[in-house]
């Protein structure tokens, strides 16, 4: 087959094989989702040479349409992600000599919006920790109001404290094995984080105590067993993790519970407490969170700085003395 005969499906197959060598399995799955949508956008399998910037524009524009009543519209962030996936495909095609023009780079992707960062309060976390053992009280016909014990209270307490004390992503937490926890040195080894980068994440003595208690309860399990498991003794996946935390939040009377909010809470308070103690360290936060640059950390830093600005306005001598 000559280069001029290469179809879109051929190109995707070739790139997907190459990507399996360098990218994490989860990343490859995400890319595959975009490529599947892109292929489905065309009625046939077009030749690679026939594709233009206009095809990329039309595809991205089509993603924004609400095709079915009640279907949630695709966000700009998702469209930007699809753009990134296609750009990676065309970069590889050019590097391999299968394409001469980067038609994806010629199309502007939506600008990323600053994420809404709403950390949990101390009261929020205390409320969640307070509803792990027992259900809400409920009534049954002809019987007194009662409650029942809930499954996995120790596991769920450990999950909340680890998320709050380390800022781990949901997938990183779910991928942990018992062997990744170093109680003696207060570190969790994160293997294959975002970007397939490994790192060691510290945790506090209090978190170490609950981890020790939880791991001791699992002492019959081998070191390579999943750290957090479900009722079937299988690894807890991020969807089950999300549902578990939402149910805990509902019992605690809280709304908008999300795994990533623990990461925000960790990051903002890491910097807030650092500022209070005379030395916030954004670089250390970047390393702990596993970010490749300071862009997201700078957002957390602005929130922490806003605390100082508010405190100054409240405590200013000049303002209070009306000078």
DOLUM-277017 format. One line per 2 residues: number of its first residue (from 1); their letters; for each residue x, y, z of N, C-alpha, C. Coordinates in Angstrom, 1 decimal. Layout:
NUM = a = X:Y:Z:X:Y:Z:X:Y:Z  ...;
END
This chain:
1 = xx = 0.8:-1.2:0.0:0.0:0.0:0.0:0.9:1.3:0.0  0.6:2.1:-0.9:1.3:3.4:-1.0:0.7:4.4:0.0;
3 = xx = 1.5:5.4:0.3:1.0:6.4:1.3:-0.3:7.1:0.8  -0.4:7.3:-0.5:-1.6:7.9:-1.0:-2.8:7.0:-0.9;
5 = xx = -2.6:5.7:-0.6:-3.8:4.8:-0.4:-4.1:4.6:1.0  -3.4:5.2:1.9:-3.6:5.0:3.3:-4.9:5.6:3.7;
7 = xx = -5.8:4.9:4.4:-7.1:5.4:4.9:-7.0:5.9:6.3  -8.1:6.5:6.7:-8.1:6.9:8.1:-8.0:5.8:9.1;
9 = xx = -8.7:4.7:8.8:-8.7:3.5:9.6:-7.3:2.9:9.7  -6.6:2.9:8.6:-5.2:2.4:8.6:-4.3:3.3:9.5;
11 = xx = -4.5:4.6:9.4:-3.7:5.5:10.2:-4.0:5.4:11.7  -5.2:5.2:12.0:-5.6:5.0:13.4:-5.0:3.7:14.0;
13 = xx = -5.1:2.6:13.2:-4.5:1.4:13.6:-3.0:1.5:13.8  -2.3:2.1:12.9:-0.9:2.3:13.1:-0.5:3.1:14.3;
15 = xx = -1.2:4.2:14.5:-0.9:5.1:15.7:-1.2:4.3:17.0  -2.4:3.6:17.0:-2.8:2.9:18.2:-1.8:1.9:18.6;
17 = xx = -1.2:1.2:17.7:-0.1:0.2:18.0:1.1:0.9:18.6  1.5:2.0:18.0:2.6:2.8:18.5:2.4:3.4:19.9;
19 = xx = 1.1:3.8:20.1:0.8:4.5:21.4:0.8:3.5:22.5  0.5:2.2:22.3:0.5:1.2:23.3:1.8:1.0:24.0;
21 = xx = 2.9:1.4:23.2:4.3:1.2:23.8:4.6:2.4:24.7  4.1:3.6:24.5:4.5:4.7:25.3:3.4:5.3:26.2;
23 = xx = 2.2:5.0:25.9:1.1:5.6:26.8:0.5:4.6:27.7  -0.1:5.1:28.8:-0.7:4.2:29.8:-2.0:3.6:29.1;
25 = xx = -2.4:2.5:29.6:-3.6:1.8:29.0:-4.9:2.7:29.1  -5.1:3.4:30.2:-6.2:4.3:30.3:-6.2:5.4:29.3;
27 = xx = -5.0:6.0:29.0:-4.8:7.0:28.0:-5.2:6.5:26.7  -4.7:5.3:26.4:-5.0:4.7:25.1:-6.5:4.5:24.9;
29 = xx = -7.2:4.1:25.9:-8.6:3.9:25.9:-9.3:5.2:25.6  -8.8:6.3:26.2:-9.4:7.6:25.9:-9.2:8.1:24.5;
31 = xx = -8.0:7.8:24.0:-7.7:8.2:22.6:-8.6:7.4:21.7  -8.8:6.1:22.0:-9.6:5.2:21.1:-11.1:5.7:21.1;
33 = xx = -11.6:6.2:22.2:-12.9:6.8:22.1:-13.1:7.9:21.2  -12.1:8.8:21.1:-12.1:9.9:20.2:-12.0:9.4:18.8;
35 = xx = -11.1:8.5:18.5:-10.9:8.0:17.1:-12.2:7.3:16.6  -12.9:6.6:17.6:-14.1:5.9:17.2:-15.2:6.9:16.7;
37 = xx = -15.3:8.0:17.5:-16.2:9.1:17.1:-15.9:9.7:15.8  -14.6:9.9:15.6:-14.1:10.6:14.4:-14.4:9.7:13.2;
39 = xx = -14.2:8.4:13.3:-14.4:7.5:12.2:-15.9:7.4:11.9  -16.7:7.4:13.0:-18.2:7.4:12.8:-18.8:8.6:12.1;
41 = xx = -18.0:9.7:12.2:-18.5:11.0:11.6:-18.6:10.9:10.1  -17.8:10.0:9.5:-17.7:9.8:8.0:-18.6:8.6:7.6;
43 = xx = -19.2:8.7:6.5:-20.0:7.6:6.0:-19.2:6.4:5.5  -18.0:6.7:5.1:-17.1:5.6:4.6:-15.7:5.8:5.3;
45 = xx = -14.7:5.1:4.9:-13.4:5.2:5.4:-12.6:6.1:4.4  -12.4:7.4:4.7:-11.8:8.3:3.7:-10.3:8.0:3.6;
47 = xx = -9.8:8.4:2.5:-8.3:8.4:2.3:-7.7:9.5:3.2  -6.6:9.3:3.8:-6.0:10.2:4.6:-5.6:11.5:3.9;
49 = xx = -5.2:11.4:2.6:-4.8:12.6:1.8:-6.0:13.4:1.5  -7.3:12.9:1.6:-8.4:13.6:1.3:-9.0:14.5:2.4;
51 = xx = -8.5:14.2:3.6:-9.0:14.9:4.8:-8.3:16.3:4.9  -9.1:17.3:5.3:-8.7:18.7:5.4:-9.0:19.3:6.7;
53 = xx = -8.6:20.5:6.9:-8.9:21.3:8.1:-10.4:21.4:8.3  -11.1:21.5:7.2:-12.6:21.6:7.2:-13.2:20.4:7.8;
55 = xx = -12.7:19.2:7.6:-13.2:18.0:8.2:-13.1:18.0:9.7  -11.9:18.6:10.2:-11.7:18.7:11.6:-12.7:19.7:12.2;
57 = xx = -12.9:20.8:11.6:-13.8:21.8:12.1:-15.2:21.3:12.2  -15.6:20.6:11.1:-17.0:20.0:11.1:-17.2:19.0:12.2;
59 = xx = -16.2:18.2:12.4:-16.3:17.1:13.4:-16.4:17.8:14.8  -15.6:18.7:15.1:-15.6:19.4:16.4:-16.9:20.2:16.6;
61 = xx = -17.4:20.8:15.5:-18.7:21.5:15.6:-19.8:20.6:15.8  -19.7:19.4:15.2:-20.8:18.4:15.3:-20.9:17.9:16.8;
63 = xx = -19.8:17.9:17.5:-19.8:17.4:18.9:-20.6:18.3:19.8  -20.7:19.6:19.4:-21.4:20.6:20.2:-22.9:20.5:20.1;
65 = xx = -23.4:19.8:19.1:-24.8:19.8:18.8:-25.5:18.8:19.8  -26.6:19.2:20.3:-27.4:18.3:21.1:-28.3:17.5:20.2;
67 = xx = -27.9:16.2:20.0:-28.5:15.4:18.9:-29.9:14.8:19.4  -29.9:14.5:20.7:-31.2:13.9:21.2:-31.7:14.8:22.4;
69 = xx = -33.0:14.9:22.5:-33.6:15.7:23.5:-33.2:15.1:24.9  -32.8:15.9:25.8:-32.4:15.4:27.1:-30.9:15.0:27.2;
71 = xx = -30.2:15.0:26.1:-28.8:14.6:26.1:-27.9:15.8:26.4  -27.0:15.6:27.3:-26.2:16.7:27.8:-25.2:17.2:26.7;
73 = xx = -25.1:18.5:26.5:-24.3:19.0:25.5:-22.8:18.8:25.9  -22.0:18.5:24.9:-20.6:18.3:25.1:-19.9:19.6:25.5;
75 = xx = -19.1:19.6:26.5:-18.5:20.8:27.0:-17.3:21.2:26.2  -16.8:22.4:26.3:-15.7:22.9:25.6:-14.4:22.1:26.0;
77 = xx = -14.4:21.7:27.3:-13.3:21.0:27.8:-13.1:19.6:27.1  -14.3:19.0:26.9:-14.3:17.7:26.2:-13.9:17.8:24.7;
79 = xx = -14.4:18.9:24.1:-14.0:19.2:22.7:-12.5:19.4:22.6  -12.0:20.2:23.5:-10.5:20.4:23.6:-9.8:19.1:23.7;
81 = xx = -10.3:18.2:24.5:-9.6:16.9:24.7:-9.6:16.1:23.4  -10.8:16.1:22.7:-10.8:15.4:21.4:-9.8:16.0:20.4;
83 = xx = -9.7:17.4:20.4:-8.8:18.1:19.6:-7.3:17.6:19.9  -7.0:17.5:21.1:-5.7:17.0:21.6:-5.4:15.6:21.0;
85 = xx = -6.4:14.7:21.1:-6.2:13.4:20.7:-5.9:13.3:19.2  -6.7:14.1:18.4:-6.5:14.1:16.9:-5.2:14.7:16.6;
87 = xx = -4.8:15.7:17.4:-3.5:16.4:17.1:-2.3:15.4:17.3  -2.4:14.6:18.3:-1.4:13.6:18.6:-1.3:12.6:17.4;
89 = xx = -2.5:12.2:16.9:-2.5:11.3:15.7:-1.8:11.9:14.5  -2.1:13.2:14.2:-1.5:13.8:13.1:0.0:14.1:13.3;
91 = xx = 0.4:14.4:14.5:1.8:14.6:14.8:2.6:13.3:14.5  2.0:12.2:14.9:2.7:10.9:14.6:2.7:10.6:13.1;
93 = xx = 1.6:10.9:12.4:1.6:10.7:11.0:2.7:11.5:10.3  2.9:12.7:10.7:3.9:13.5:10.1:5.3:13.0:10.4;
95 = xx = 5.5:12.6:11.7:6.8:12.1:12.1:7.2:10.8:11.3  6.1:10.0:10.9:6.4:8.7:10.2:6.4:8.9:8.7;
97 = xx = 6.1:10.1:8.2:6.1:10.4:6.8:4.8:10.0:6.1  3.7:9.8:6.9:2.4:9.5:6.3:1.6:10.7:5.9;
99 = xx = 2.0:11.8:6.4:1.2:13.1:6.2:2.2:14.2:6.1  1.9:15.2:5.3:2.8:16.3:5.1:2.3:17.6:5.7;
101 = xx = 1.0:17.6:6.1:0.4:18.8:6.7:-0.4:18.4:7.9  -0.2:19.2:9.0:-0.8:19.0:10.2:-2.2:19.7:10.2;
103 = xx = -3.2:19.1:9.7:-4.5:19.7:9.6:-5.2:20.0:10.9  -4.8:19.4:12.0:-5.4:19.6:13.3:-4.9:20.9:13.9;
105 = xx = -3.6:21.1:13.8:-3.1:22.3:14.4:-3.6:23.6:13.7  -4.1:23.4:12.5:-4.6:24.6:11.8:-6.0:25.0:12.3;
107 = xx = -6.6:24.1:13.1:-7.9:24.4:13.7:-7.8:24.7:15.2  -8.3:25.8:15.6:-8.2:26.3:17.0:-9.1:25.5:17.9;
109 = xx = -8.6:25.0:19.0:-9.5:24.3:20.0:-10.1:25.3:20.9  -11.2:25.0:21.6:-11.7:25.9:22.6:-10.7:26.2:23.7;
111 = xx = -10.7:27.4:24.2:-9.8:27.7:25.3:-10.3:27.1:26.6  -9.3:26.5:27.3:-9.8:25.9:28.6:-10.3:27.0:29.6;
113 = xx = -11.3:26.6:30.3:-11.8:27.5:31.3:-11.2:27.2:32.6  -11.0:28.2:33.5:-10.5:27.9:34.8:-11.5:27.1:35.5;
115 = xx = -11.1:26.0:36.2:-12.1:25.1:36.8:-12.6:25.8:38.1  -13.9:25.4:38.4:-14.5:25.9:39.6:-13.9:25.1:40.8;
117 = xx = -13.2:25.8:41.6:-12.6:25.1:42.8:-13.3:25.4:44.0  -14.1:24.5:44.6:-14.8:24.7:45.8:-14.4:23.6:46.8;
119 = xx = -13.4:23.9:47.6:-12.9:22.8:48.5:-14.0:22.5:49.6  -13.8:21.3:50.1:-14.6:20.9:51.3:-14.2:21.7:52.5;
121 = xx = -15.2:22.0:53.4:-14.8:22.7:54.6:-14.5:21.6:55.7  -13.9:22.0:56.8:-13.7:21.1:57.8:-15.0:20.4:58.3;
123 = xx = -16.0:21.2:58.4:-17.3:20.7:58.8:-17.9:19.7:57.8  -17.6:19.9:56.5:-18.1:18.9:55.5:-17.4:17.5:55.8;
125 = xx = -16.1:17.6:56.0:-15.4:16.3:56.2:-15.8:15.6:57.5  -15.9:16.4:58.5:-16.3:15.8:59.8:-17.7:15.2:59.7;
127 = xx = -18.6:15.8:58.9:-19.9:15.3:58.7:-19.9:14.0:58.0  -19.0:13.9:57.0:-18.9:12.6:56.2:-18.3:11.5:57.1;
129 = xx = -17.3:11.8:57.9:-16.7:10.8:58.7:-17.7:10.4:59.8  -18.7:11.2:60.1:-19.6:10.9:61.2:-20.8:10.0:60.7;
131 = xx = -20.9:9.6:59.4:-22.0:8.8:59.0:-21.5:7.5:58.3  -20.3:7.1:58.7:-19.7:5.9:58.0:-20.2:4.6:58.7;
133 = xx = -20.6:4.6:59.9:-20.9:3.4:60.6:-22.4:3.0:60.6  -23.3:3.9:60.7:-24.7:3.6:60.7:-25.5:4.3:59.6;
135 = xx = -26.6:3.7:59.2:-27.5:4.3:58.3:-28.3:5.4:58.9  -29.0:6.2:58.1:-30.0:7.1:58.7:-31.1:6.3:59.4;
137 = xx = -31.7:6.9:60.4:-32.8:6.2:61.1:-34.0:6.2:60.1  -34.7:5.1:60.2:-35.9:4.9:59.3:-36.9:4.1:60.0;
139 = xx = -38.2:4.2:59.5:-39.3:3.5:60.2:-39.8:2.4:59.2  -40.3:1.4:59.9:-41.0:0.3:59.2:-42.4:0.1:59.7;
141 = xx = -43.3:-0.4:58.9:-44.7:-0.5:59.4:-44.8:-1.4:60.6  -45.3:-0.9:61.7:-45.6:-1.6:62.9:-44.3:-1.8:63.8;
143 = xx = -43.2:-1.2:63.4:-42.0:-1.3:64.2:-41.4:0.0:64.6  -40.6:0.0:65.6:-40.0:1.3:66.0:-38.9:1.7:65.0;
145 = xx = -38.7:3.0:65.1:-37.6:3.6:64.2:-36.3:2.9:64.5  -35.6:2.7:63.5:-34.3:1.9:63.7:-33.3:2.4:62.7;
147 = xx = -32.1:1.8:62.8:-31.0:2.0:61.9:-30.2:0.7:61.7  -29.3:0.6:60.8:-28.5:-0.6:60.6:-27.1:-0.2:60.3;
149 = xx = -26.2:-1.2:60.6:-24.8:-1.0:60.4:-24.5:-1.0:58.9  -23.5:-0.2:58.5:-23.1:0.0:57.1:-21.9:-0.8:56.8;
151 = xx = -21.7:-1.3:55.6:-20.5:-2.1:55.2:-19.3:-1.1:55.1  -18.1:-1.7:55.3:-16.8:-1.0:55.0:-16.6:0.3:55.7;
153 = xx = -17.0:0.5:56.9:-16.7:1.8:57.6:-15.2:2.1:57.7  -14.4:1.1:58.0:-12.9:1.4:58.1:-12.3:1.7:56.7;
155 = xx = -12.7:0.9:55.7:-12.2:1.2:54.3:-12.6:2.6:53.9  -13.9:3.0:54.1:-14.3:4.3:53.7:-13.7:5.4:54.4;
157 = xx = -13.4:5.3:55.7:-12.7:6.3:56.5:-11.3:6.4:56.0  -10.7:5.3:55.7:-9.3:5.3:55.1:-9.3:6.0:53.8;
159 = xx = -10.2:5.7:52.9:-10.3:6.4:51.6:-10.4:7.9:51.8  -11.3:8.4:52.6:-11.5:9.8:52.8:-10.2:10.5:53.3;
161 = xx = -9.6:9.9:54.3:-8.4:10.5:54.8:-7.2:10.5:53.9  -7.1:9.4:53.1:-6.0:9.3:52.1:-6.2:10.3:51.0;
163 = xx = -7.4:10.5:50.5:-7.7:11.5:49.5:-7.4:12.9:50.0  -7.9:13.1:51.2:-7.7:14.5:51.8:-6.3:14.8:52.1;
165 = xx = -5.5:13.8:52.4:-4.1:14.0:52.9:-3.1:13.9:51.8  -3.5:13.4:50.6:-2.5:13.2:49.6:-2.8:13.9:48.2;
167 = xx = -4.1:14.2:48.0:-4.5:14.8:46.8:-4.5:13.8:45.6  -4.5:12.5:45.8:-4.5:11.5:44.8:-5.7:11.6:43.9;
169 = xx = -5.5:11.4:42.6:-6.6:11.3:41.6:-7.4:10.0:41.9  -8.6:10.0:41.4:-9.5:8.8:41.6:-8.8:7.5:41.1;
171 = xx = -8.4:7.6:39.9:-7.7:6.4:39.2:-6.5:6.0:40.0  -5.7:6.9:40.4:-4.5:6.6:41.2:-4.8:5.9:42.5;
173 = xx = -5.9:6.3:43.2:-6.3:5.7:44.4:-6.7:4.3:44.1  -7.6:4.1:43.1:-8.1:2.8:42.8:-7.0:1.8:42.3;
175 = xx = -6.0:2.3:41.7:-4.9:1.4:41.3:-3.9:1.0:42.3  -4.0:1.5:43.5:-3.1:1.2:44.6:-3.2:-0.2:45.0;
177 = xx = -2.0:-0.8:45.3:-1.9:-2.1:45.9:-1.4:-2.0:47.3  -1.6:-3.0:48.1:-1.1:-2.9:49.5:0.4:-2.6:49.6;
179 = xx = 1.2:-3.2:48.7:2.6:-3.0:48.6:3.0:-1.5:48.4  2.1:-0.7:47.8:2.5:0.6:47.5:2.5:1.5:48.8;
181 = xx = 2.0:1.0:49.9:1.9:1.9:51.1:3.1:1.5:52.0  3.9:2.5:52.2:5.1:2.4:53.1:4.8:3.1:54.4;
183 = xx = 4.3:2.4:55.4:3.9:2.9:56.7:5.1:3.5:57.4  6.2:2.8:57.4:7.4:3.2:58.2:7.9:4.6:57.7;
185 = xx = 7.9:4.8:56.4:8.4:6.1:55.9:7.3:7.1:55.5  6.0:6.7:55.7:4.9:7.6:55.5:4.8:8.0:54.0;
187 = xx = 4.9:7.1:53.1:4.8:7.4:51.7:3.9:6.4:51.0  3.2:6.9:49.9:2.5:6.0:49.0:3.1:6.1:47.7;
189 = xx = 3.4:5.0:47.1:4.1:4.9:45.8:2.9:4.9:44.7  2.9:5.9:43.9:1.9:6.0:42.8:2.6:5.6:41.5;
191 = xx = 2.1:4.4:41.0:2.7:3.9:39.7:1.8:4.2:38.6  2.3:4.7:37.5:1.5:5.0:36.3:0.5:6.0:36.5;
193 = xx = 0.9:7.2:37.1:-0.1:8.3:37.3:-0.3:8.9:35.9  -1.0:10.1:36.0:-1.3:10.8:34.7:0.0:11.1:34.0;
195 = xx = 0.0:10.7:32.7:1.2:10.9:31.9:2.2:9.7:32.1  1.7:8.6:32.8:2.4:7.4:33.1:3.7:7.7:33.9;
197 = xx = 3.6:8.7:34.8:4.7:9.1:35.7:4.5:8.5:37.1  5.6:7.9:37.6:5.6:7.4:39.0:6.0:8.5:39.9;
199 = xx = 5.5:8.4:41.2:6.0:9.4:42.2:5.6:8.8:43.6  6.4:9.3:44.6:6.1:9.0:46.0:5.4:10.2:46.6;
201 = xx = 4.3:9.9:47.3:3.4:10.9:47.9:3.4:10.7:49.4  3.8:11.7:50.1:3.8:11.6:51.6:2.5:11.7:52.2;
203 = xx = 2.3:11.1:53.4:1.1:11.3:54.2:1.4:11.5:55.6  0.5:12.0:56.4:0.7:12.4:57.8:0.6:11.2:58.7;
205 = xx = 1.1:11.4:60.0:1.0:10.4:61.0:-0.4:9.9:61.2  -1.3:10.8:61.3:-2.7:10.4:61.5:-3.2:9.5:60.4;
207 = xx = -2.9:9.9:59.2:-3.3:9.0:58.0:-2.6:7.7:58.1  -1.3:7.7:58.5:-0.6:6.5:58.7:-1.2:5.5:59.7;
209 = xx = -1.8:6.1:60.7:-2.4:5.3:61.7:-3.6:4.5:61.2  -4.5:5.3:60.4:-5.7:4.6:59.9:-5.3:3.6:58.8;
211 = xx = -4.2:4.0:58.0:-3.8:3.0:57.0:-3.2:1.7:57.6  -2.5:1.9:58.7:-2.0:0.7:59.4:-3.1:-0.2:59.9;
213 = xx = -4.1:0.5:60.5:-5.3:-0.2:61.0:-6.0:-1.0:59.9  -6.2:-0.3:58.8:-6.9:-0.9:57.7:-6.1:-2.1:57.0;
215 = xx = -4.8:-1.8:56.8:-4.0:-2.9:56.2:-3.8:-4.1:57.1  -3.8:-3.8:58.5:-3.7:-4.9:59.4:-5.0:-5.8:59.3;
217 = xx = -6.1:-5.1:59.1:-7.4:-5.9:58.9:-7.4:-6.8:57.6  -6.4:-6.5:56.7:-6.3:-7.2:55.5:-5.0:-8.1:55.5;
219 = xx = -4.5:-8.4:56.6:-3.1:-9.0:56.7:-3.1:-10.4:56.0  -4.2:-11.0:55.7:-4.2:-12.3:55.0:-4.0:-12.1:53.5;
221 = xx = -4.2:-10.9:53.1:-4.1:-10.7:51.6:-2.6:-10.4:51.2  -2.2:-10.9:50.0:-0.8:-10.7:49.6:-0.5:-9.2:49.3;
223 = xx = 0.8:-8.9:49.3:1.2:-7.5:49.1:0.7:-6.9:47.8  0.5:-7.7:46.8:0.1:-7.2:45.5:-1.4:-7.2:45.3;
225 = xx = -2.2:-7.4:46.4:-3.6:-7.3:46.4:-4.0:-5.8:46.3  -5.2:-5.5:45.7:-5.6:-4.1:45.6:-5.8:-3.6:47.1;
227 = xx = -5.4:-2.3:47.2:-5.6:-1.7:48.6:-7.0:-1.5:48.9  -7.8:-1.1:48.0:-9.2:-0.8:48.3:-10.1:-1.8:47.4;
229 = xx = -10.9:-2.6:48.0:-11.7:-3.6:47.3:-13.2:-3.4:47.6  -14.0:-4.0:46.7:-15.4:-4.0:46.8:-15.9:-5.3:47.5;
231 = xx = -17.2:-5.5:47.5:-17.8:-6.6:48.1:-17.4:-8.0:47.5  -16.9:-7.9:46.3:-16.5:-9.2:45.6:-15.0:-9.3:45.7;
233 = xx = -14.3:-8.5:46.5:-12.9:-8.6:46.7:-12.1:-8.2:45.4  -12.8:-7.5:44.6:-12.2:-7.0:43.4:-11.7:-5.5:43.6;
235 = xx = -10.8:-5.0:42.8:-10.4:-3.6:43.0:-11.6:-2.6:42.9  -11.6:-1.7:43.8:-12.6:-0.6:43.7:-12.3:0.2:42.5;
237 = xx = -13.3:0.4:41.6:-13.0:1.2:40.4:-13.5:2.6:40.7  -13.2:3.6:39.8:-13.5:5.0:40.1:-14.9:5.3:40.1;
239 = xx = -15.7:4.5:39.3:-17.2:4.7:39.3:-17.8:4.3:40.6  -17.4:3.2:41.2:-17.8:2.7:42.5:-17.4:3.6:43.6;
241 = xx = -16.2:4.1:43.4:-15.6:5.1:44.4:-16.5:6.3:44.4  -16.8:6.8:43.3:-17.7:8.0:43.2:-19.0:7.8:43.8;
243 = xx = -19.7:6.7:43.5:-21.0:6.4:44.1:-20.9:6.2:45.6  -19.8:5.6:46.1:-19.7:5.4:47.5:-19.6:6.8:48.2;
245 = xx = -18.8:7.7:47.7:-18.7:9.0:48.3:-19.9:9.8:48.2  -20.7:9.7:47.1:-21.9:10.4:46.9:-22.9:10.0:48.0;
247 = xx = -23.0:8.6:48.2:-23.9:8.1:49.2:-23.5:8.6:50.6  -22.2:8.7:50.9:-21.8:9.2:52.2:-22.2:10.6:52.3;
249 = xx = -22.0:11.4:51.2:-22.3:12.8:51.3:-23.8:13.0:51.5  -24.7:12.2:50.9:-26.1:12.3:51.0:-26.5:12.1:52.5;
251 = xx = -25.9:11.0:53.1:-26.2:10.8:54.5:-25.8:11.9:55.4  -24.7:12.6:55.0:-24.2:13.7:55.8:-24.9:15.0:55.5;
253 = xx = -25.9:15.0:54.5:-26.6:16.2:54.2:-25.9:17.1:53.3  -24.9:16.6:52.5:-24.1:17.5:51.6:-24.4:17.2:50.2;
255 = xx = -24.1:18.3:49.4:-24.4:18.2:47.9:-23.1:18.4:47.2  -23.1:18.0:45.9:-22.0:18.2:45.0:-20.8:17.5:45.5;
257 = xx = -20.9:16.3:45.9:-19.8:15.5:46.4:-19.1:14.9:45.2  -17.8:15.1:45.1:-17.0:14.6:44.1:-15.6:14.2:44.5;
259 = xx = -15.0:13.2:43.9:-13.7:12.7:44.3:-12.7:13.8:44.1  -12.8:14.6:43.0:-11.8:15.6:42.7:-11.8:16.7:43.7;
261 = xx = -12.9:16.9:44.4:-13.0:18.0:45.4:-12.0:17.7:46.5  -11.7:16.5:46.8:-10.7:16.1:47.8:-9.4:16.6:47.4;
263 = xx = -9.1:16.5:46.1:-7.8:16.9:45.6:-7.7:18.4:45.7  -8.8:19.1:45.3:-8.8:20.6:45.5:-8.6:21.0:47.0;
265 = xx = -9.3:20.3:47.8:-9.2:20.6:49.3:-7.8:20.4:49.8  -7.2:19.3:49.4:-5.8:19.1:49.8:-4.9:20.2:49.3;
267 = xx = -5.0:20.6:48.0:-4.1:21.5:47.4:-4.2:22.9:48.0  -5.5:23.4:48.2:-5.7:24.7:48.7:-5.2:24.8:50.1;
269 = xx = -5.5:23.8:50.9:-5.1:23.8:52.3:-3.7:23.6:52.5  -3.0:22.9:51.6:-1.6:22.8:51.7:-0.9:24.1:51.6;
271 = xx = -1.4:25.0:50.6:-0.9:26.3:50.5:-1.3:27.2:51.6  -2.6:27.1:52.0:-3.1:28.0:53.1:-2.3:27.8:54.3;
273 = xx = -2.1:26.6:54.7:-1.3:26.3:55.9:0.1:26.6:55.8  0.7:26.5:54.6:2.0:26.9:54.4:2.2:28.4:54.5;
275 = xx = 1.2:29.2:54.0:1.3:30.6:54.2:1.2:31.0:55.6  0.3:30.4:56.4:0.1:30.7:57.8:1.4:30.4:58.6;
277 = xx = 2.1:29.4:58.1:3.3:29.0:58.9:4.6:29.6:58.3  4.4:30.6:57.4:5.5:31.3:56.9:6.3:30.8:55.7;
279 = xx = 5.7:29.8:55.0:6.4:29.3:53.8:5.6:28.4:52.9  4.7:28.9:52.1:4.0:28.1:51.1:5.0:27.6:50.1;
281 = xx = 4.8:26.4:49.6:5.8:25.8:48.7:5.0:25.2:47.5  4.8:26.1:46.5:4.0:25.6:45.3:4.8:24.5:44.5;
283 = xx = 6.1:24.6:44.5:6.8:23.6:43.8:6.6:22.2:44.4  6.7:22.1:45.8:6.4:20.8:46.4:5.0:20.3:46.1;
285 = xx = 4.0:21.3:46.1:2.7:20.9:45.8:2.6:20.3:44.4  3.3:20.9:43.4:3.3:20.4:42.1:3.8:19.0:42.0;
287 = xx = 4.9:18.7:42.7:5.4:17.4:42.7:4.5:16.3:43.4  3.8:16.7:44.5:2.9:15.8:45.1:1.7:15.5:44.3;
289 = xx = 1.2:16.5:43.6:0.0:16.3:42.8:0.3:15.6:41.5  1.6:15.7:41.1:2.0:15.0:39.8:1.7:15.8:38.6;
291 = xx = 1.7:17.2:38.7:1.5:18.1:37.6:2.8:18.3:36.9  2.7:18.4:35.5:3.9:18.6:34.7:4.3:20.1:34.7;
293 = xx = 3.4:21.0:35.0:3.7:22.4:35.1:3.0:23.1:36.2  3.1:24.4:36.4:2.6:25.1:37.5:1.2:25.8:37.2;
295 = xx = 0.7:25.5:36.0:-0.5:26.2:35.6:-1.7:26.0:36.6  -2.0:24.7:37.0:-3.1:24.4:37.9:-2.7:24.9:39.3;
297 = xx = -1.4:24.6:39.7:-1.0:25.0:41.0:-1.2:26.5:41.2  -1.0:27.3:40.2:-1.1:28.8:40.3:-2.6:29.1:40.7;
299 = xx = -3.6:28.3:40.2:-5.0:28.6:40.6:-5.2:28.4:42.0  -4.6:27.3:42.6:-4.7:27.1:44.0:-4.0:28.2:44.8;
301 = xx = -2.9:28.6:44.3:-2.1:29.7:45.0:-2.9:31.0:45.1  -3.6:31.3:44.0:-4.5:32.5:44.0:-5.6:32.4:45.1;
303 = xx = -6.1:31.2:45.2:-7.2:31.0:46.2:-6.6:31.2:47.6  -5.4:30.6:47.8:-4.8:30.8:49.2:-4.4:32.2:49.4;
305 = xx = -3.9:32.9:48.4:-3.6:34.3:48.6:-4.8:35.2:48.9  -5.9:34.8:48.3:-7.2:35.5:48.6:-7.5:35.5:50.1;
307 = xx = -7.2:34.4:50.8:-7.4:34.3:52.2:-6.6:35.4:52.9  -5.4:35.6:52.5:-4.5:36.6:53.1:-5.1:38.0:52.9;
309 = xx = -5.6:38.2:51.6:-6.2:39.5:51.3:-7.4:39.8:52.1  -8.2:38.8:52.3:-9.5:38.9:53.1:-9.1:39.2:54.6;
311 = xx = -8.1:38.4:55.1:-7.7:38.6:56.5:-7.1:40.0:56.7  -6.4:40.5:55.7:-5.8:41.9:55.9:-6.9:42.9:55.9;
313 = xx = -7.9:42.8:55.0:-9.0:43.7:55.0:-9.8:43.8:56.3  -9.9:42.6:57.0:-10.6:42.5:58.2:-9.8:43.0:59.4;
315 = xx = -8.5:42.8:59.3:-7.6:43.2:60.5:-6.8:44.4:60.3  -6.9:45.1:59.2:-6.1:46.3:58.9:-6.2:47.3:60.0;
317 = xx = -5.1:47.8:60.5:-5.1:48.8:61.5:-5.7:50.1:61.0  -5.3:50.5:59.8:-5.7:51.7:59.2:-7.3:51.7:59.0;
319 = xx = -7.8:50.6:58.5:-9.2:50.5:58.3:-10.0:50.5:59.6  -9.5:49.7:60.6:-10.3:49.6:61.8:-10.2:50.9:62.7;
321 = xx = -9.1:51.6:62.5:-8.9:52.9:63.3:-9.5:54.1:62.5  -10.0:53.8:61.3:-10.5:54.9:60.5:-9.6:56.0:60.3;
323 = x = -8.3:55.7:60.1:-7.3:56.8:59.9:-7.4:57.5:58.6;
END
